[in-house]
Amino acid sequence: MNVETRIYTTPWCPDCHKAKALLDRAGVKYTEVDVDGKNDVRAWLKKKSGQRTVPQIFFNTLSIGGCTDLESLLRSKTLSATLDRAANDHAGQLEF
């Protein structure tokens, strides 16, 4: 399965740290993008995900939301299915 995972964070965000720990525990490799002080990336993120808060997590181009949404995927055991959907239906590159 070829899925690029990106998590958009700030260094001082507790939910960002929690989401990264959850991804680590689930064995999902990710690229972290620090958006602190990067207004252009924040504006793009709001447009792309509809949210202005961090963390924001993408599997390929599929926005799955933030930490609470990731917890829900793990609790419902649908993380693998979501990764499969991203691999099949959401190929492409993110701008940032």
N, C-alpha and C positions, 0 to 999 in steps of 0.2 A: 504494500500500500504506500503510495507516494503522496503524503500530506505534509505541507509545510505549516507548522503551527507558529503563530506570532502572538505574543502577549504585550500589550501596550500598558506601560506602568509609569509610576513615579517612585522615587526611592523612599519616600516617607509614607507610603500608603500601606496600611496593615492588610487590607484585602488583596493587594498585589502580592505581598509576601505569601499569604495563605494560598492564593491561586497557583503560584509557582510551586509551592510545596505539594499541592494536590496533583499538579501535572507531573512532578518528579515521582511521586508515589505511584502514579498510574503508568509510569514508564513512557510518557509522551515527551519527546524532545521538542524544544521550542527555541525560538529566537525572541529575546526581550528587546523591546524598543522603549527607551526612556523618553517620555513626552514632556518632562518637566522643563518649562521655559520655551517650548517649541510650539508657538502659536499656530504655525502653518500645519503641523502634524495634528494638533488638536482640532483644528477646523476641518481637516480632511476626515479625521476619525469621527467627528460628530455627523458629517455628511454621510459617511459610509455605514456607520452602525446605528445612527439615530440617537446615540448617547454621548454625553460629555464627560462622564465619569470614567475612572480607571479602577480596576483593570478592564480592558477589553480584549477578548480572545477571538482569534480567527483561526479556522482550519481551512487552508487555502484561502479562498475568497468568502467563505461562509462565516459570518459573524455569529458566534454562539452566545455573546453577552459577556457578563462578568463572573465574579467569583461565585455568587449565588447560583447562577445558571450552570456553571461547571459542577458545583456540588449536586445540583439536581440531576445532571447527566450521570454522575457517578452513583448517586443513591438509587436511581432508577435502572442502573446498569445498561444505559443506552449510549455510553461514550463510544464504544466500538462501532455501533451502527451509525453514529453521527460522523465519525472519522471515515467510514466507508462511503457515506453519502457525499462528504466533502471531496473524497478522492474521485468519485464518479461524476459528480454534477457541478463541482465548483472549482474546476481547474483554472489556473491563471495566476497572475502576479498582483500583489498589492502595491500601491504607489509608494508607501512608506514602510 
